[in-house]
Amino acid sequence: MLSEKFHISGTSIKCAFKAAYGESVYAYIKKQKMLSAAKDLKNTDKSVLEIAGSYGYDNGSKFAKAFRECVGMSPLAYRKSR
């Protein structure tokens, strides 16, 4: 959609994004999801699986792995640290 609007290739957009933000669009979106999930873990009593589902993960272990990669600890450990 952006490449059509600005008449440049998708590859150019991806390269410009990485140059500006230091990471790929995918990595940036994943990090933002995990940071939002971290807020939910701290501020709600929803289960980890509920939170995982609200961010597009239907598998708790995949969510936990992605969360650990981003935040540095498991979702449960993060919640307990509040």
C-alpha positions in Angstrom: 0.0 0.0 0.0 2.8 2.4 0.9 4.8 1.5 -2.2 1.7 2.3 -4.4 1.0 5.6 -2.6 4.6 6.9 -2.8 5.5 5.2 -6.1 8.6 3.4 -4.7 9.3 -0.3 -4.3 8.5 -2.3 -1.2 12.2 -3.1 -1.0 13.1 0.6 -0.9 10.6 1.1 1.9 12.0 -1.8 3.9 15.5 -0.6 3.5 14.6 3.0 4.5 12.7 1.7 7.6 15.7 -0.4 8.6 18.1 2.5 8.1 15.9 4.8 10.2 14.9 2.4 13.0 17.8 -0.1 13.0 15.6 -3.2 12.5 13.2 -4.7 10.0 9.5 -3.8 9.9 8.7 -7.3 11.2 11.1 -7.0 14.1 9.7 -3.6 15.0 6.1 -4.7 15.0 7.0 -7.8 17.0 8.8 -5.7 19.6 5.9 -3.3 19.9 3.4 -6.2 20.4 5.6 -7.7 23.1 5.9 -4.3 24.9 2.1 -3.9 24.8 1.7 -7.5 26.1 4.2 -6.6 28.9 1.9 -3.7 29.9 -1.1 -6.1 29.9 0.8 -8.6 32.1 1.5 -5.8 34.6 -1.8 -4.0 34.5 -4.4 -6.8 34.1 -5.3 -10.1 35.6 -5.9 -11.7 32.2 -4.2 -15.1 31.8 -1.0 -15.3 29.7 -3.0 -17.3 27.1 -5.7 -14.6 26.9 -3.0 -12.0 26.4 -1.2 -14.2 23.9 -4.4 -14.6 21.9 -5.1 -10.9 21.9 -1.7 -10.4 20.1 -2.3 -13.0 17.5 -0.6 -16.0 19.2 -2.7 -19.2 19.4 0.1 -21.1 21.0 1.3 -20.2 24.5 4.8 -21.5 24.0 5.4 -19.5 20.8 4.2 -16.4 22.6 6.4 -17.2 25.6 9.4 -17.6 23.3 8.8 -14.3 21.4 8.2 -12.5 24.8 11.4 -13.9 26.2 13.4 -12.9 23.1 12.1 -9.3 23.4 11.9 -8.8 27.2 14.5 -11.2 28.5 12.3 -13.2 30.8 9.2 -15.4 30.6 5.7 -13.8 30.7 5.1 -15.4 34.1 8.4 -14.2 35.5 7.7 -10.7 34.2 4.3 -10.7 35.8 5.7 -11.8 39.1 8.3 -9.0 39.0 5.6 -6.3 39.2 
